[in-house]
Amino acid sequence: MVSTLVVVGLAVAVFVGFNIGGSSTGVAFGPAVGSRLLGKAAAATLFTAFAFLGAWTVGRNVIETMSDGIVPAAQFSPVASVAILFFTGLSLLVSNIYGVPASTSMTAVGAIVGLGLATDTLNESLMFGIVSAWIVAPLTGFASGAVIGRYLYPHLDARFAFTRLEHSLVQFDRDGAVPRPRLNPNATSRDLVGAVLVLAIACYMGFSAGASNAANAVAPLVGNGSVDVDQGIVLAVAAIGLGGFTIARRTLATVGDEITDLPILAALIVSVIGATIITVLSYLGIPASLAVSTTCCIIGLGWGRASRALPLAELATPSAGESESGITTGGLAGAPASEASPGPTVGDLASDDPEAGTTGRQAVPAVGEEELEELTAERLFDPAATSRIVFLWLLTPSISVVSSYLLFTTVL
């Protein structure tokens, strides 16, 4: 009976890791693939490699927290482990049905909390620290995005252009017996610098994803001794890599259409901030959501960009509130008509227009001199959709806690 449950637990762990790889690969390498810096197979390879690096290093701390910190490892019986992994997989299913990137980490922790409450073994002081981090992390992402959007983003946008090459950056000369790699002859030195930057940030995102997500797939199995930490990391990353090479292809192909209004520069800024927040928390052994932090950073970045229409003193007064001034998070999508067009969006990079994203040096108006109507020419977020996302982020871990508690108190 136990051996069968262990096999089932391993299978469910692979399923969780498979779905994590399918969603995270597109998030990390969507801009790089969309701008034709590398292909989907190369993106999956790099993502898997850096996810393994993240899981093997700082990811161990998260595995330790989730396998023997929130509740004692002795509580992870084979049945309990399968149940917790089931709830984690269920959250992925719910997020896929509603098209919302639910927090796998929060849901997995919620299931473990339900087990701890049912068995009266919950480490309350540790959970207080984890919940506090869940509050601080998105606020940090929002604040960082708001400051950059208000004071730095326009200057960065005026100085950096991310162009889309008509053909891949790295090509193969097949004239000889052995294909030889060579750079695209049309690529400029600026293209090369931009390519290195985009790829470096994508790999950093992969590192962060591996550090935070490996525990979600295997922590219960490590807790009950079915696998040790090293074996768990290999299993989790193998499943994540499998998802990256298979179902992530669809995510990579469509990511441009899903975030068309988000410029490539904004996507890179958000990636760096979100990955840094999660890497720091993973080093501290705190499981946290990359999706929540990055999305809050996007909201902050868009709001900060739109807020440039008003001086800080006026922005702080009630009369300059959003309801009267009309400031929204749509500032990333628009630019004043007097300026050159902004850098390309991820949607532009995924299009077939080779001229998309060409932009020159532009003058940046001072804060308070930009027109609000032009800054908010297009809305980056639908309020109804944003409300639904936040609601599901709160709902899925809450359901996980309640369902897990009821299961362990009434059935198991």
C-alpha positions as CSV (number, residue, x, y, z in Angstrom):
1,M,0.0,0.0,0.0
2,V,2.8,2.4,1.0
3,S,4.8,1.7,-2.1
4,T,1.8,2.3,-4.3
5,L,1.2,5.6,-2.6
6,V,4.9,6.6,-3.1
7,V,4.5,5.8,-6.8
8,V,1.4,7.9,-7.0
9,G,3.2,10.7,-5.1
10,L,6.0,10.7,-7.5
11,A,3.6,10.8,-10.5
12,V,1.7,13.7,-9.0
13,A,5.0,15.5,-8.3
14,V,6.0,15.1,-11.9
15,F,2.6,16.4,-13.0
16,V,3.1,19.5,-10.8
17,G,6.6,20.1,-12.1
18,F,5.5,19.5,-15.7
19,N,2.9,22.3,-15.4
20,I,5.3,24.6,-13.6
21,G,7.7,24.2,-16.5
22,G,5.0,24.8,-19.0
23,S,4.0,28.2,-17.6
24,S,7.3,29.5,-16.3
25,T,9.3,28.9,-19.4
26,G,7.1,31.2,-21.4
27,V,7.2,33.9,-18.7
28,A,11.0,33.8,-18.5
29,F,11.9,33.5,-22.2
30,G,8.9,34.9,-24.0
31,P,10.7,38.2,-24.9
32,A,13.8,36.4,-26.0
33,V,11.9,34.0,-28.3
34,G,9.6,36.7,-29.6
35,S,12.6,38.9,-30.6
36,R,14.2,35.9,-32.4
37,L,17.3,35.8,-30.2
38,L,16.9,32.1,-29.9
39,G,14.4,29.3,-30.7
40,K,12.0,27.5,-28.5
41,A,14.2,24.4,-28.0
42,A,17.1,26.6,-27.0
43,A,14.9,28.6,-24.6
44,A,13.7,25.3,-22.9
45,T,17.3,24.2,-22.6
46,L,18.5,27.4,-21.0
47,F,15.5,27.6,-18.7
48,T,16.0,24.0,-17.5
49,A,19.7,24.5,-16.9
50,F,19.2,27.7,-14.9
51,A,16.1,26.3,-13.0
52,F,18.3,23.5,-11.9
53,L,21.0,25.9,-10.8
54,G,18.5,27.9,-8.8
55,A,16.9,24.7,-7.2
56,W,20.3,23.2,-6.4
57,T,21.5,26.3,-4.6
58,V,19.1,28.6,-2.8
59,G,16.1,26.4,-3.6
60,R,17.3,23.9,-1.0
61,N,16.3,26.4,1.7
62,V,12.7,26.5,0.4
63,I,12.6,22.7,0.3
64,E,13.8,22.6,3.9
65,T,11.1,25.1,5.0
66,M,8.3,23.2,3.3
67,S,9.4,19.7,4.2
68,D,10.3,20.2,7.8
69,G,9.6,23.8,8.9
70,I,5.9,24.6,8.6
71,V,5.0,21.2,10.1
72,P,7.4,18.5,11.3
73,A,8.6,16.1,8.6
74,A,6.9,13.2,10.5
75,Q,3.5,14.5,9.5
76,F,4.2,13.9,5.8
77,S,2.8,10.3,5.6
78,P,2.5,8.9,2.1
79,V,-1.2,9.7,2.1
80,A,-0.7,13.2,3.4
81,S,2.0,13.9,0.8
82,V,-0.2,12.7,-2.1
83,A,-3.1,14.9,-0.7
84,I,-0.9,18.0,-0.5
85,L,0.5,17.5,-4.0
86,F,-3.0,17.0,-5.2
87,F,-4.1,20.4,-3.9
88,T,-1.1,21.9,-5.5
89,G,-1.9,20.4,-8.9
90,L,-5.5,21.4,-8.4
91,S,-4.5,25.0,-8.1
92,L,-2.7,24.8,-11.4
93,L,-5.8,23.3,-13.0
94,V,-8.0,26.2,-11.6
95,S,-5.5,28.8,-12.9
96,N,-5.4,27.2,-16.3
97,I,-9.3,27.1,-16.5
98,Y,-9.6,30.7,-15.6
99,G,-6.5,31.9,-17.4
100,V,-5.0,33.3,-14.2
101,P,-1.4,32.5,-13.1
102,A,-2.3,31.3,-9.5
103,S,0.4,31.1,-6.9
104,T,1.6,27.5,-6.8
105,S,3.7,28.3,-3.7
106,M,0.9,29.9,-1.8
107,T,-1.4,27.0,-2.6
108,A,1.1,24.4,-1.6
109,V,1.9,26.2,1.6
110,G,-1.9,26.4,2.2
111,A,-2.3,22.7,1.9
112,I,0.6,22.1,4.4
113,V,-1.0,24.7,6.8
114,G,-4.3,22.7,6.7
115,L,-2.3,19.6,7.7
116,G,-0.7,21.5,10.5
117,L,-4.0,22.9,11.8
118,A,-5.6,19.4,11.7
119,T,-2.7,17.8,13.6
120,D,-2.0,20.8,15.8
121,T,1.7,20.8,14.7
122,L,1.7,24.1,12.8
123,N,4.8,26.3,13.3
124,E,2.9,29.5,13.9
125,S,5.9,31.8,14.3
126,L,7.4,30.6,10.9
127,M,4.0,31.0,9.2
128,F,3.7,34.5,10.6
129,G,7.1,35.3,8.9
130,I,5.9,33.7,5.6
131,V,2.6,35.5,5.5
132,S,4.4,38.8,6.4
133,A,6.7,38.2,3.4
134,W,3.7,37.5,1.2
135,I,2.4,41.0,2.1
136,V,5.8,42.8,1.9
137,A,6.9,41.2,-1.4
138,P,4.1,42.5,-3.7
139,L,4.2,45.9,-2.0
140,T,7.9,46.0,-2.7
141,G,7.3,45.1,-6.3
142,F,4.6,47.8,-6.6
143,A,6.8,50.5,-4.9
144,S,9.8,49.6,-7.0
145,G,7.8,49.7,-10.2
146,A,6.1,53.0,-9.3
147,V,9.5,54.7,-8.6
148,I,11.1,53.4,-11.8
149,G,8.0,54.3,-13.8
150,R,7.8,57.8,-12.5
151,Y,11.4,58.8,-12.5
152,L,13.5,56.4,-14.6
153,Y,11.4,54.6,-17.2
154,P,11.0,57.5,-19.7
155,H,14.8,58.1,-19.7
156,L,15.5,54.4,-20.2
157,D,12.9,54.2,-23.0
158,A,14.6,57.2,-24.6
159,R,18.0,55.6,-24.7
160,F,17.4,52.0,-25.3
161,A,15.8,50.4,-28.3
162,F,15.0,46.7,-28.6
163,T,14.7,45.9,-32.2
164,R,13.3,42.8,-33.8
165,L,15.6,41.1,-36.3
166,E,14.1,39.7,-39.4
167,H,16.1,36.5,-38.9
168,S,17.6,34.8,-35.9
169,L,20.5,36.5,-34.2
170,V,22.6,33.3,-34.3
171,Q,22.5,31.5,-37.7
172,F,24.2,28.4,-39.1
173,D,26.4,28.3,-42.2
174,R,25.5,25.0,-43.8
175,D,27.8,25.3,-46.8
176,G,30.4,23.0,-45.4
177,A,30.2,19.5,-44.2
178,V,29.7,20.7,-40.6
179,P,27.2,23.5,-39.9
180,R,29.0,26.5,-38.3
181,P,27.3,29.1,-36.1
182,R,27.6,32.7,-37.1
183,L,26.0,36.0,-36.1
184,N,23.3,37.6,-38.1
185,P,25.2,39.9,-40.5
186,N,22.4,42.6,-40.1
187,A,22.8,42.7,-36.4
188,T,24.4,45.8,-35.0
189,S,26.6,46.2,-31.9
190,R,23.5,47.7,-30.2
191,D,21.5,44.6,-31.1
192,L,24.2,42.4,-29.6
193,V,24.3,44.3,-26.3
194,G,20.5,44.2,-26.2
195,A,20.5,40.5,-26.9
196,V,23.0,39.8,-24.1
197,L,20.8,41.8,-21.7
198,V,17.6,40.1,-22.7
199,L,19.1,36.6,-22.5
200,A,20.8,37.3,-19.1
201,I,17.6,38.5,-17.6
202,A,15.7,35.5,-19.0
203,C,18.3,33.1,-17.5
204,Y,18.0,35.0,-14.2
205,M,14.2,34.5,-14.3
206,G,14.8,30.8,-14.9
207,F,17.1,30.7,-11.8
208,S,14.5,32.4,-9.7
209,A,11.7,30.0,-10.9
210,G,13.8,27.0,-10.1
211,A,14.7,28.3,-6.6
212,S,11.1,29.0,-5.7
213,N,9.2,26.2,-7.5
214,A,11.2,23.0,-7.0
215,A,9.9,22.7,-3.4
216,N,6.3,22.9,-4.6
217,A,6.7,19.7,-6.5
218,V,8.7,17.6,-4.1
219,A,8.7,19.0,-0.6
220,P,6.2,16.5,0.8
221,L,8.1,13.6,-0.7
222,V,11.4,14.9,0.9
223,G,9.5,15.3,4.2
224,N,8.4,11.6,4.3
225,G,11.7,10.3,3.1
226,S,10.5,9.0,-0.3
227,V,13.4,10.9,-1.9
228,D,16.3,12.9,-0.4
229,V,16.8,16.6,-1.2
230,D,19.2,15.9,-4.1
231,Q,16.9,13.4,-5.7
232,G,13.9,15.7,-5.2
233,I,15.7,18.5,-7.0
234,V,16.6,16.3,-9.9
235,L,13.0,15.0,-10.1
236,A,11.5,18.4,-9.9
237,V,13.7,20.0,-12.5
238,A,13.4,17.0,-14.8
239,A,9.6,17.5,-14.7
240,I,9.9,21.2,-15.1
241,G,12.2,20.7,-18.1
242,L,9.8,18.3,-19.6
243,G,7.1,20.9,-19.4
244,G,9.5,23.5,-20.9
245,F,10.2,21.3,-24.0
246,T,6.5,20.4,-24.6
247,I,3.6,22.5,-23.4
248,A,5.7,25.6,-23.0
249,R,6.0,25.8,-26.8
250,R,2.4,27.1,-26.9
251,T,3.1,29.6,-24.1
252,L,6.2,30.8,-25.9
253,A,4.2,31.2,-29.2
254,T,1.3,33.1,-27.6
255,V,3.0,35.2,-24.9
256,G,3.3,38.2,-27.2
257,D,-0.5,38.2,-27.9
258,E,-1.2,37.9,-24.2
259,I,0.8,40.9,-23.1
260,T,0.8,43.0,-26.3
261,D,0.5,46.3,-24.4
262,L,3.6,45.7,-22.3
263,P,6.8,47.1,-23.9
264,I,9.8,44.9,-24.0
265,L,11.8,47.3,-21.8
266,A,9.0,47.2,-19.2
267,A,9.0,43.4,-19.4
268,L,12.7,43.3,-18.6
269,I,12.5,45.7,-15.7
270,V,9.6,43.7,-14.2
271,S,11.5,40.5,-14.7
272,V,14.6,41.8,-12.8
273,I,12.6,43.1,-9.9
274,G,10.3,40.1,-9.6
275,A,13.2,37.6,-9.9
276,T,15.3,39.5,-7.3
277,I,12.5,39.6,-4.8
278,I,11.9,35.8,-5.2
279,T,15.6,35.0,-5.1
280,V,16.1,36.9,-1.9
281,L,13.1,35.2,-0.3
282,S,14.2,31.8,-1.5
283,Y,17.6,32.4,0.0
284,L,15.8,33.1,3.3
285,G,13.8,29.8,2.9
286,I,10.5,31.6,2.3
287,P,8.2,30.1,-0.4
288,A,6.7,33.0,-2.4
289,S,4.9,33.7,-5.7
290,L,6.9,35.1,-8.7
291,A,3.6,35.8,-10.5
292,V,2.2,37.9,-7.7
293,S,5.4,40.0,-7.3
294,T,5.9,40.6,-11.0
295,T,2.2,41.5,-11.6
296,C,2.3,44.0,-8.7
297,C,5.5,45.4,-10.2
298,I,3.7,45.8,-13.6
299,I,0.9,47.7,-11.9
300,G,3.3,50.0,-10.1
301,L,5.3,50.6,-13.2
302,G,2.2,51.5,-15.2
303,W,0.9,53.8,-12.4
304,G,4.3,55.5,-12.0
305,R,4.5,56.1,-15.7
306,A,1.0,57.7,-15.8
307,S,1.6,59.7,-12.6
308,R,4.3,61.8,-14.4
309,A,1.4,64.0,-15.6
310,L,1.3,65.5,-12.1
311,P,3.9,66.9,-9.7
312,L,4.4,64.9,-6.6
313,A,2.8,67.5,-4.3
314,E,-0.3,67.6,-6.4
315,L,-0.4,63.9,-6.8
316,A,-0.4,63.5,-3.0
317,T,-3.5,65.7,-2.5
318,P,-7.0,64.3,-2.5
319,S,-7.9,66.4,-5.6
320,A,-5.3,64.5,-7.6
321,G,-6.7,61.1,-6.7
322,E,-7.3,58.5,-9.4
323,S,-11.1,59.0,-9.4
324,E,-10.7,62.7,-10.4
325,S,-7.4,62.9,-12.2
326,G,-8.0,59.7,-14.2
327,I,-4.5,58.3,-13.5
328,T,-4.5,54.6,-14.4
329,T,-1.9,51.9,-14.9
330,G,-2.2,52.4,-18.7
331,G,0.8,54.7,-18.8
332,L,3.2,52.1,-20.1
333,A,1.2,51.6,-23.3
334,G,1.1,55.2,-24.4
335,A,3.6,58.0,-25.1
336,P,3.2,61.7,-25.7
337,A,2.7,62.5,-29.3
338,S,5.6,64.9,-29.3
339,E,8.0,62.1,-28.5
340,A,9.2,59.3,-30.8
341,S,7.2,56.1,-30.5
342,P,8.0,54.0,-27.5
343,G,10.1,50.8,-27.7
344,P,8.4,47.7,-29.2
345,T,5.9,45.7,-27.2
346,V,6.2,42.0,-26.8
347,G,3.4,41.8,-29.2
348,D,5.4,43.8,-31.8
349,L,8.3,41.4,-31.4
350,A,6.1,38.4,-32.0
351,S,4.6,40.0,-35.1
352,D,5.9,39.7,-38.7
353,D,6.9,43.3,-39.1
354,P,10.7,43.6,-39.3
355,E,10.5,47.3,-38.7
356,A,8.6,47.0,-35.4
357,G,10.4,48.6,-32.5
358,T,12.8,50.9,-34.3
359,T,13.1,54.0,-32.2
360,G,15.4,56.9,-32.0
361,R,16.7,59.1,-29.1
362,Q,13.9,61.2,-27.8
363,A,13.6,64.1,-25.4
364,V,12.0,63.3,-22.1
365,P,9.6,65.9,-20.7
366,A,9.9,66.7,-17.0
367,V,7.5,65.4,-14.4
368,G,4.2,67.4,-14.7
369,E,4.8,68.4,-18.3
370,E,3.3,65.4,-20.0
371,E,-0.3,65.2,-21.0
372,L,-2.4,62.8,-19.0
373,E,-4.6,61.9,-21.9
374,E,-1.6,60.8,-23.9
375,L,0.0,58.9,-21.1
376,T,-3.1,56.9,-20.6
377,A,-4.0,56.6,-24.3
378,E,-4.3,52.8,-23.9
379,R,-5.2,50.9,-20.7
380,L,-2.7,48.2,-19.7
381,F,-5.2,46.6,-17.3
382,D,-8.9,45.9,-17.4
383,P,-10.1,46.7,-13.8
384,A,-12.6,43.8,-14.0
385,A,-9.8,41.4,-15.1
386,T,-7.4,42.7,-12.4
387,S,-10.1,42.2,-9.7
388,R,-10.7,38.7,-10.9
389,I,-6.9,37.9,-10.8
390,V,-6.5,39.3,-7.2
391,F,-9.7,37.4,-6.1
392,L,-8.4,34.1,-7.4
393,W,-5.0,34.7,-5.9
394,L,-6.7,35.0,-2.5
395,L,-9.2,32.3,-3.2
396,T,-7.0,29.4,-4.3
397,P,-4.7,29.3,-1.2
398,S,-7.8,29.8,1.0
399,I,-9.6,26.9,-0.6
400,S,-6.4,24.9,-0.2
401,V,-6.2,25.5,3.6
402,V,-9.9,24.8,4.2
403,S,-10.0,21.7,2.0
404,S,-6.8,20.3,3.4
405,Y,-8.0,20.9,7.0
406,L,-11.3,19.2,6.3
407,L,-9.7,16.3,4.6
408,F,-7.2,15.6,7.4
409,T,-9.7,16.1,10.2
410,T,-12.6,14.1,8.7
411,V,-11.1,11.5,6.3
412,L,-7.5,10.9,7.0
